[in-house]
Amino acid sequence: MNIGARDDGVVKPDDASTRFDDLLGTRRGAAQLRDAALRRVVETDGTVCHYNRAGELHREDGPAVEDANGDRWWYLDGQRHRDNGPAVECADGARAWWLHGEFRPDPSDS
């Protein structure tokens, strides 16, 4: 996955956003999301995504996306964010720091 920001500033893993959009397009899926009964989606490949009531990637107690390949992504209210570490941890060791949707330099580089 690309850990850089798109033009709109939000990066959603393709599989997760596609699955979420599919749910929104169904009456049952829309009802589940509206009632906040569905906040955790497990993809067929094992990727786990957490959403808030607004349908944004969101989780306060861990990564909002846990990719099947081992990548982990932290989001709050649709913005890449983590206070106490990198907001992106890739299985290959790559890391990126973000606060409230804004990229931050690696603190160990200073």
PyMOL commands that set and color helices and strands:
alter all, ss='L'
color gray80, all
select helices_A, chain A and resi 14-24+27-34+107-109
alter helices_A, ss='H'
color red, helices_A
select strands_A, chain A and resi 40-42+48-50+65-66+72-73+75-76+79-80+88-89+95-99+102-104
alter strands_A, ss='S'
color yellow, strands_A
deselect
rebuild
show_as cartoon
